[in-house]
Amino acid sequence: MNGRVAVVTGGTGTIGTEICRHLAAMPSRVVALCRPRALDCITDAWEAARKSEGYEMHAMECDVTDFGHTTAVFEDIARKYGGVDVLVNAAGVTSDATLRRMTPEQWHTVLRTNLDGVFNTTRCIIEGMQDRGFGRIINISSVNGQKGQFGQANYAASKAGIHGFTMSVAREVAKKGVTVNTVSPGYIESPMIMSVPEEHRAKILAEIPVGRFGRPSEVARLISFLAGDEAGFITGADFSINGGQHMG
């Protein structure tokens, strides 16, 4: 995979950073995208931290909800690093509320990032991948997009929609050497899950047969496999990685 360009949206978060590490080790040239003004979107500091680990990575701001801005960012990536060979759509937000209390803004905010963002980034790179005869697109969904979750109608809808998008695009581009797959993690160790009250975390753990939260490295390893040459016969699939919390 030497010389290929990999872009990871949500790439400066806990899971996104681990995905970037695994892709860089393949090796590939990695560009992490992050939401402007997000707390973890300090691009210089992120690049310096990765360099201290021995990785030469790049980070850029990108508002994936805005097609025009996303297009400009991907054009900049193409100029600086070359055409995108691997795209990992890991950007995502939540805004929880029961449906009777959910505002239209809460609904649209989550759908714009989690679903529109996947369209915007994929639309920017799909023609180039087809023209070059190679591409790997991995879309990050969620166990809650498979089974639903109380108070997350917006999030579950957006994550379920991702796999419908995956299957449709996979059919369009399969003969061009481009694969499109979904990875649906369960609850993964991260600052976000650790911020959940201990009592609630205990309830979540009780639903997971393996008895623990997943590790970011476990998700990243699966994604790096799907990004490689050896995964060329896998497309349109949804990979669960949830410790048995949901089977089916």
WOMOQUI-V298517 format. One line per field, one symbol per residue. phi: phi as a letter, one per 30 degrees, with the letter a starting at -180 (. if undefined). A space follows every 50 residues. Layout:
phi = ???
//
This chain:
phi = .ejdcccbdidcdddedddeddddddcadcbccbdeiddcccdddddddd dddjccbbbbdadddcddddedddddedddbjddcbbcccdabbadaded cddeddededddddcedddeddddcdddddddiaabcbcccaeddcciae ibeddddddddedddedddeddcedciccbbcccdddceaedddddeedd ddddeddcediaddceddddddddddddddcdccaicbcdbbiidbbk
//
